[in-house]
């Protein structure tokens, strides 16, 4: 299965660590949005899209990249890392999932975990979630990827 993961990891490398854990399981290449090759994405069996969360949203570079994608078909998944927990009625990943579905992708699921965060108010105390993502978070990311690889259907 040909898989590509498009990842915007800008602050502490947290999201890249999660992407790399998934990539090990999926045999995927991890690229930044500006490095992604549209022909390669079109030829992939599965494409992942992920970033850290900034002000309750995925990184604008990732969102703009997806917005600019031509309509297509295929399987996709979305993932995120954040300092604060997701609120169940409004997951961080939902807007990107809907955008991808509008582009014609079948979104197989989404994954998120907590991560080290030094956003301005947290910077005053040295940040929050200093040890995250931890081994358990990365194991959960690998388990999520195994579900995608093995075709166990939507996993969240």
Secondary structure, 3 states (H helix, E strand, C coil): CCEEEEEECCCCCHHHHHHHHHHHHHCCEEECHHHCCHHHHHHCCEEEEEEEEECCEECHHHHHHHHHCCCCCEEEEEEEEECCCCECCECCCHHHHHHHHHCCEEEEEEEEEECCECCHHHHCCCCECCCCCCHHHHHHHHHHHHHHHCCCCCEC
